[in-house]
Amino acid sequence: GDGGERWVTVQPLSDAILVLLADQTEMLR
């Protein structure tokens, strides 16, 4: 149960990081 709960917390965070990285690459272009 511990690992599953942690993944639920990490998933939205990684999604936000991907969005931020995409925005940065757009600006670099």
C-alpha positions in Angstrom: 0.0 0.0 0.0 2.8 2.4 0.7 4.3 2.4 -2.8 0.9 2.7 -4.4 0.0 5.7 -2.3 3.3 7.4 -3.1 2.8 6.8 -6.9 -0.6 8.5 -6.7 1.2 11.6 -5.2 4.1 11.5 -7.7 2.0 11.0 -10.9 0.5 14.6 -11.0 3.9 16.0 -10.0 5.7 14.3 -12.9 2.9 15.5 -15.3 3.5 19.1 -14.1 7.2 18.7 -14.7 6.6 17.4 -18.2 4.4 20.5 -18.9 7.1 22.8 -17.6 9.8 21.1 -19.7 7.6 21.4 -22.8 7.1 25.1 -22.2 10.9 25.6 -21.8 11.7 23.8 -25.0 9.1 25.9 -26.8 10.8 29.1 -25.6 14.2 27.8 -26.6 13.1 27.1 -30.1 
